[in-house]
Amino acid sequence: MTRFAEWCTEVVVGCSAPHSHTMLTADASKFDAAVAIVADVVPEHFLPPSRLADMFARLQRHEVAELIQNRLPESAQLKSGDLGEVLCTTFVREKTPFTLGIRRLQFKDHRNMSMRGDDMSAS
């Protein structure tokens, strides 16, 4: 997981009961560690872990890397949106009682197409 506590400060801001708002702020001095941690979880958001395992068993590392790279968006705006999706999904899994967040990036129509609809679904 993304282990937010290792590279972010967390402030919970009260809203009208029973809701709250959690604000995370990345620590600039821990940027390299944050990149490494988040980079470890990105592939499983674009491809199911079972498919990744199968590809690693059948293909060379560079071929698997190429398949994952071809799933990633090319524009900075879409990269930012996809990263937000990854961080949101992992935050919900790590910090809330919800455990079945859908890794929606696996279902994108095209690597350079933004997601449409709700930003987060969990159960």
C-alpha positions as CSV (number, residue, x, y, z in Angstrom):
1,M,0.0,0.0,0.0
2,T,1.0,3.6,-0.1
3,R,1.8,4.0,3.6
4,F,0.7,7.7,3.7
5,A,2.0,8.1,7.3
6,E,5.6,7.7,6.1
7,W,5.6,10.6,3.7
8,C,2.5,12.8,4.5
9,T,1.1,14.7,7.4
10,E,-2.6,14.2,8.0
11,V,-5.0,16.7,9.4
12,V,-8.6,15.7,10.0
13,V,-11.0,18.7,9.7
14,G,-14.4,18.4,11.1
15,C,-17.5,18.8,9.0
16,S,-21.1,18.4,9.9
17,A,-21.5,15.2,11.9
18,P,-20.9,12.4,11.2
19,H,-18.6,13.4,8.3
20,S,-15.0,14.6,8.4
21,H,-12.5,15.8,5.8
22,T,-8.9,14.5,5.8
23,M,-6.2,16.6,4.3
24,L,-2.9,15.0,3.4
25,T,0.2,17.1,2.8
26,A,3.2,15.5,1.3
27,D,6.5,16.2,3.0
28,A,8.9,17.6,0.4
29,S,11.9,16.1,2.1
30,K,10.5,12.6,1.7
31,F,9.7,13.0,-2.0
32,D,12.0,10.2,-3.2
33,A,10.6,7.8,-0.7
34,A,7.0,8.8,-1.7
35,V,7.7,8.2,-5.4
36,A,9.1,4.8,-4.7
37,I,6.2,3.8,-2.5
38,V,3.5,5.0,-4.9
39,A,5.4,3.5,-7.9
40,D,5.1,0.1,-6.3
41,V,1.3,0.2,-6.3
42,V,0.6,1.9,-9.7
43,P,0.8,-1.3,-11.8
44,E,-1.9,-3.2,-9.9
45,H,-4.3,-0.3,-10.5
46,F,-3.9,-0.6,-14.2
47,L,-3.8,-4.4,-14.4
48,P,-5.2,-7.0,-12.0
49,P,-2.5,-8.7,-9.8
50,S,-3.4,-12.1,-11.3
51,R,-2.8,-10.8,-14.8
52,L,0.5,-9.2,-13.7
53,A,1.7,-12.5,-12.2
54,D,0.7,-14.4,-15.3
55,M,2.6,-11.9,-17.5
56,F,5.7,-12.1,-15.3
57,A,5.6,-15.9,-15.6
58,R,5.3,-15.9,-19.4
59,L,7.2,-12.8,-20.4
60,Q,10.5,-11.1,-19.9
61,R,10.6,-8.1,-17.5
62,H,11.0,-5.6,-20.3
63,E,7.9,-7.0,-22.1
64,V,5.8,-6.7,-18.9
65,A,7.1,-3.2,-18.4
66,E,6.2,-2.3,-22.0
67,L,2.6,-3.7,-21.5
68,I,2.2,-1.6,-18.3
69,Q,3.7,1.5,-20.0
70,N,1.2,1.2,-22.8
71,R,-1.6,1.4,-20.3
72,L,-0.3,4.7,-18.8
73,P,-1.6,8.0,-20.2
74,E,0.7,10.3,-22.1
75,S,-0.6,13.8,-21.2
76,A,0.3,15.5,-17.9
77,Q,-3.3,16.2,-17.2
78,L,-4.4,12.6,-17.5
79,K,-1.4,11.4,-15.6
80,S,-2.4,13.7,-12.7
81,G,-5.9,12.4,-12.8
82,D,-4.8,8.8,-12.8
83,L,-2.4,9.4,-9.9
84,G,-5.3,11.0,-8.0
85,E,-7.4,7.9,-8.7
86,V,-4.6,5.6,-7.4
87,L,-4.1,7.8,-4.2
88,C,-7.8,8.0,-3.6
89,T,-8.4,4.3,-3.9
90,T,-5.4,3.4,-1.7
91,F,-6.4,6.0,0.9
92,V,-9.9,4.6,1.2
93,R,-8.5,1.0,1.6
94,E,-5.9,2.1,4.2
95,K,-7.8,4.7,6.2
96,T,-11.5,3.7,6.1
97,P,-13.5,0.6,7.0
98,F,-14.2,0.1,3.3
99,T,-12.1,-2.7,1.8
100,L,-13.4,-3.4,-1.7
101,G,-12.5,-0.2,-3.6
102,I,-12.7,-0.8,-7.3
103,R,-9.5,-0.2,-9.2
104,R,-11.3,1.5,-12.0
105,L,-8.1,2.3,-14.1
106,Q,-8.2,-1.3,-15.1
107,F,-11.4,-0.6,-17.1
108,K,-10.3,2.6,-19.0
109,D,-11.4,2.7,-22.6
110,H,-8.1,4.0,-23.8
111,R,-4.9,5.1,-22.1
112,N,-5.4,8.7,-23.1
113,M,-9.1,8.9,-22.2
114,S,-10.1,10.3,-18.8
115,M,-12.4,8.4,-16.5
116,R,-16.0,9.3,-16.6
117,G,-18.5,9.2,-13.8
118,D,-17.8,8.9,-10.1
119,D,-14.3,9.4,-8.9
120,M,-14.4,6.6,-6.2
121,S,-16.6,3.6,-5.5
122,A,-16.1,1.5,-2.5
123,S,-18.1,-1.1,-0.5
